[in-house]
Amino acid sequence: MSLADLPPLREVIARHRLSAHKALGQNFLLDGNLLDRIARVPGKLDGATVYEVGPGPGGLTRSLLRAGARVIAVEQDARAIPILEELSSAAEGRLSTVHGDALEQDEERLAGQGAHIVANLPYNIGTILLARWLTVDAWPPWWASLTLMLQKEVAQRLVARPGSDEYGRLAILAQWRSQPSVAFEVNRMAFVPPPKVTSAVVHVTPAQAPEGVAVRMIERVTAAAFGQRRKMLRQSLKGLPGALDALAVLGIDPTRRGETLTVEDYVGIARELTRGK
């Protein structure tokens, strides 16, 4: 059987008696046109390697394979493995499935340098994985791009601007050395079962990293600044050695609140603290 001969996804799910498991954060997408649209977001995938987390019954996986990609899929749900094995046979070996927890994988070893990450992420681990991919030490990172289905709320936080309610740690971690964008929103009724929230597909590509800034330092600065969101910087940063001195050097008013600072401001603070170590 070839990819073109595969039965409809609903039919495969029914035959394997597969239902979405709430504990695994599963919500299946079955609309082939929508799945193909997601697979087009990273650009040309013919001959490229894609790392997919939580493929479930393989709806998005089908679209990625039809786009010509080689797919490394990590799936924790043992019930979905036989479906993915059938799909691998149809794809003539371009699909490799790893049965395990995505949080425990050596992703770079599995996918290799330059892989695109494309996934309808389980809601219960989506933000954890996103933050991990954004805070790898080596930059440019091992991944070439991220194309992820996330809760709309998380997507908005990713691209938020200073002064907005959504602006916080995630915005800074995403924007200081990469370019995030929201590709499109997805109605909750497109999923089986429908989640309680609207979703969105985001796309992230690496950008040039500012010189002289340690990843762990910008993590520490943003954690302190937004740990007590409504407090002035002189209060929220006082527990971070050297932070108040860095504000003085940069001419940042310590009575301001963390959500009013730009990404460039945070980069400047982290650079001053990195120099002082």
Secondary structure per residue as TSV (DSSP state, phi and psi in degrees):
chain	resnum	aa	ss	phi	psi
A	1	M	-	360.0	134.2
A	2	S	-	-98.3	173.8
A	3	L	G	-59.2	-36.5
A	4	A	G	-68.2	-22.2
A	5	D	G	-96.2	1.6
A	6	L	-	-63.1	140.1
A	7	P	-	-70.0	162.6
A	8	P	-	-55.7	148.2
A	9	L	H	-59.7	-40.9
A	10	R	H	-58.8	-38.3
A	11	E	H	-66.0	-41.7
A	12	V	H	-65.0	-43.6
A	13	I	H	-61.4	-43.0
A	14	A	H	-64.9	-41.9
A	15	R	H	-64.4	-36.1
A	16	H	T	-91.6	1.2
A	17	R	T	52.9	46.1
A	18	L	-	-96.1	127.2
A	19	S	-	-125.7	152.0
A	20	A	-	-64.1	134.4
A	21	H	-	-101.8	115.1
A	22	K	G	-60.2	-38.7
A	23	A	G	-64.6	-22.8
A	24	L	G	-96.5	4.5
A	25	G	T	67.7	30.3
A	26	Q	-	-85.6	135.2
A	27	N	-	-145.6	112.2
A	28	F	E	-83.2	140.8
A	29	L	E	-104.4	127.3
A	30	L	-	-116.6	-10.7
A	31	D	-	-75.5	108.7
A	32	G	H	-59.8	-38.7
A	33	N	H	-64.4	-41.5
A	34	L	H	-66.5	-41.2
A	35	L	H	-65.1	-39.8
A	36	D	H	-63.9	-36.3
A	37	R	H	-63.9	-40.6
A	38	I	H	-62.7	-42.9
A	39	A	H	-65.8	-19.7
A	40	R	H	-84.5	-16.4
A	41	V	T	-59.8	-42.2
A	42	P	T	-69.5	-12.7
A	43	G	-	100.2	-159.0
A	44	K	-	-63.9	124.3
A	45	L	-	-112.7	-1.2
A	46	D	T	-59.4	115.6
A	47	G	T	86.1	-4.3
A	48	A	-	-87.0	161.9
A	49	T	E	-99.6	133.4
A	50	V	E	-120.0	133.9
A	51	Y	E	-104.0	118.8
A	52	E	E	-117.6	133.4
A	53	V	E	-108.1	131.0
A	54	G	-	66.2	54.0
A	55	P	-	-68.5	-20.5
A	56	G	T	58.5	-127.3
A	57	P	T	-77.7	-0.2
A	58	G	T	90.5	23.8
A	59	G	H	-63.0	-53.1
A	60	L	H	-67.1	-34.6
A	61	T	H	-58.6	-41.5
A	62	R	H	-57.8	-46.2
A	63	S	H	-64.6	-40.0
A	64	L	H	-65.5	-40.1
A	65	L	H	-68.1	-39.3
A	66	R	H	-64.9	-26.8
A	67	A	T	-78.0	-3.4
A	68	G	T	96.3	7.8
A	69	A	-	-80.4	156.8
A	70	R	E	-96.5	125.8
A	71	V	E	-114.2	130.6
A	72	I	E	-107.2	111.9
A	73	A	E	-113.2	130.8
A	74	V	E	-108.8	118.9
A	75	E	E	-131.3	126.8
A	76	Q	-	-86.0	-26.8
A	77	D	-	-80.8	110.8
A	78	A	G	-61.1	-26.2
A	79	R	G	-65.9	-25.6
A	80	A	G	-87.5	-14.5
A	81	I	H	-60.4	-45.0
A	82	P	H	-59.8	-36.6
A	83	I	H	-64.4	-43.5
A	84	L	H	-68.4	-32.3
A	85	E	H	-67.0	-38.4
A	86	E	H	-63.0	-41.1
A	87	L	H	-66.2	-36.8
A	88	S	H	-63.2	-39.7
A	89	S	H	-63.4	-41.0
A	90	A	H	-68.2	-27.8
A	91	A	T	-91.1	6.7
A	92	E	T	55.9	44.2
A	93	G	T	86.3	3.0
A	94	R	-	-82.7	1.2
A	95	L	E	-119.0	122.9
A	96	S	E	-115.6	127.7
A	97	T	E	-108.9	132.5
A	98	V	E	-111.4	119.7
A	99	H	E	-89.0	108.6
A	100	G	S	173.3	-179.4
A	101	D	-	-81.5	124.9
A	102	A	G	-61.6	-27.0
A	103	L	G	-73.9	-11.5
A	104	E	G	-110.0	8.3
A	105	Q	-	-91.2	147.8
A	106	D	-	-87.8	87.6
A	107	E	H	-64.0	-42.1
A	108	E	H	-63.5	-38.0
A	109	R	H	-65.6	-40.6
A	110	L	H	-69.2	-46.6
A	111	A	H	-97.9	-30.9
A	112	G	-	86.3	165.5
A	113	Q	T	-62.1	139.0
A	114	G	T	85.4	7.4
A	115	A	E	-74.3	148.7
A	116	H	E	-94.6	134.8
A	117	I	E	-96.9	120.8
A	118	V	E	-133.4	123.5
A	119	A	E	-161.6	143.9
A	120	N	E	-90.8	88.1
A	121	L	-	-69.4	137.2
A	122	P	-	-57.3	132.7
A	123	Y	T	-59.8	-28.7
A	124	N	T	-75.8	-13.8
A	125	I	T	-128.8	3.1
A	126	G	H	-57.9	-50.9
A	127	T	H	-68.3	-34.0
A	128	I	H	-62.9	-47.3
A	129	L	H	-66.7	-42.0
A	130	L	H	-58.3	-47.5
A	131	A	H	-62.2	-37.7
A	132	R	H	-64.6	-43.0
A	133	W	H	-67.5	-30.2
A	134	L	H	-80.8	-15.7
A	135	T	T	-115.8	21.4
A	136	V	-	-64.4	147.2
A	137	D	S	-70.5	-48.3
A	138	A	S	-69.8	133.9
A	139	W	S	-145.0	128.8
A	140	P	S	-59.1	150.2
A	141	P	-	-77.8	175.8
A	142	W	S	-67.2	-25.0
A	143	W	E	-92.0	146.4
A	144	A	E	-87.7	-30.5
A	145	S	E	-163.9	159.6
A	146	L	E	-117.8	127.6
A	147	T	E	-127.3	107.8
A	148	L	E	-131.8	138.2
A	149	M	E	-87.0	119.7
A	150	L	E	-132.4	168.0
A	151	Q	E	-61.2	141.6
A	152	K	H	-54.7	-37.7
A	153	E	H	-59.3	-41.8
A	154	V	H	-69.7	-40.8
A	155	A	H	-59.2	-41.9
A	156	Q	H	-65.4	-36.5
A	157	R	H	-66.0	-32.2
A	158	L	H	-65.7	-36.8
A	159	V	H	-108.3	9.3
A	160	A	-	-63.2	153.4
A	161	R	-	-108.9	156.5
A	162	P	T	-53.4	140.7
A	163	G	T	91.8	-15.0
A	164	S	S	-85.4	159.4
A	165	D	T	-64.4	-27.9
A	166	E	T	-82.9	-15.7
A	167	Y	-	-70.4	129.4
A	168	G	S	-171.6	-153.9
A	169	R	H	-56.1	-44.8
A	170	L	H	-63.5	-39.8
A	171	A	H	-59.6	-44.2
A	172	I	H	-70.3	-43.2
A	173	L	H	-62.0	-32.3
A	174	A	H	-80.7	-36.9
A	175	Q	H	-94.5	-15.6
A	176	W	S	-72.8	-23.8
A	177	R	S	-147.6	24.5
A	178	S	E	-150.6	172.1
A	179	Q	E	-121.2	101.1
A	180	P	E	-92.3	149.3
A	181	S	E	-149.7	156.5
A	182	V	E	-97.3	117.3
A	183	A	E	-73.8	-50.2
A	184	F	E	-170.4	160.5
A	185	E	E	-92.6	156.9
A	186	V	E	-129.5	122.5
A	187	N	-	-62.1	142.1
A	188	R	G	-59.7	-26.3
A	189	M	G	-75.4	-4.3
A	190	A	G	-77.9	-12.1
A	191	F	E	-100.6	157.0
A	192	V	E	-127.1	115.3
A	193	P	S	-74.8	160.7
A	194	P	-	-66.8	129.6
A	195	P	-	-73.2	174.2
A	196	K	S	-82.7	-9.0
A	197	V	S	-124.6	158.9
A	198	T	-	-77.3	148.6
A	199	S	E	-114.0	170.1
A	200	A	E	-150.5	148.9
A	201	V	E	-96.9	125.2
A	202	V	E	-111.8	153.2
A	203	H	E	-130.2	129.4
A	204	V	E	-128.6	129.9
A	205	T	E	-124.0	143.4
A	206	P	E	-65.0	145.6
A	207	A	-	-122.5	176.9
A	208	Q	-	-67.2	131.2
A	209	A	-	-80.6	136.2
A	210	P	-	-59.4	141.6
A	211	E	T	-75.6	149.8
A	212	G	T	75.0	20.7
A	213	V	-	-123.4	121.0
A	214	A	-	-83.4	137.2
A	215	V	H	-56.2	-46.3
A	216	R	H	-65.1	-28.3
A	217	M	H	-71.9	-42.8
A	218	I	H	-68.0	-29.4
A	219	E	H	-64.6	-43.8
A	220	R	H	-66.0	-41.6
A	221	V	H	-64.4	-46.5
A	222	T	H	-69.3	-34.6
A	223	A	H	-62.2	-41.5
A	224	A	H	-70.0	-44.1
A	225	A	H	-66.0	-35.1
A	226	F	H	-105.7	0.6
A	227	G	H	-67.0	-30.5
A	228	Q	T	-129.9	77.2
A	229	R	T	-53.7	-41.6
A	230	R	T	-87.9	1.4
A	231	K	S	-86.5	154.0
A	232	M	B	-67.2	155.8
A	233	L	H	-59.7	-34.5
A	234	R	H	-63.9	-22.2
A	235	Q	H	-91.8	-47.6
A	236	S	H	-70.1	-28.3
A	237	L	T	-100.3	-1.4
A	238	K	T	-65.1	-23.3
A	239	G	T	-83.2	-2.7
A	240	L	S	-103.1	106.4
A	241	P	T	-52.5	127.3
A	242	G	T	88.2	-8.7
A	243	A	H	-67.9	-42.2
A	244	L	H	-68.1	-34.1
A	245	D	H	-65.2	-37.9
A	246	A	H	-63.7	-38.7
A	247	L	H	-60.1	-42.7
A	248	A	H	-64.2	-43.4
A	249	V	H	-60.7	-39.1
A	250	L	H	-87.5	-5.5
A	251	G	T	72.2	30.4
A	252	I	-	-95.3	124.9
A	253	D	-	-64.3	119.3
A	254	P	T	-69.8	-8.1
A	255	T	T	-86.4	-4.4
A	256	R	S	-73.2	162.2
A	257	R	B	-101.7	157.1
A	258	G	G	-57.5	-35.2
A	259	E	G	-72.8	-8.1
A	260	T	G	-92.3	-12.8
A	261	L	S	-80.4	146.2
A	262	T	-	-81.1	168.0
A	263	V	H	-59.3	-40.3
A	264	E	H	-63.2	-35.3
A	265	D	H	-61.3	-45.1
A	266	Y	H	-66.2	-37.5
A	267	V	H	-61.7	-41.6
A	268	G	H	-63.0	-43.7
A	269	I	H	-63.2	-46.6
A	270	A	H	-63.3	-35.8
A	271	R	H	-66.1	-43.4
A	272	E	H	-61.4	-40.1
A	273	L	H	-73.1	-32.8
A	274	T	H	-66.2	-39.0
A	275	R	H	-62.6	-35.4
A	276	G	T	-79.2	-4.4
A	277	K	-	-85.9	360.0
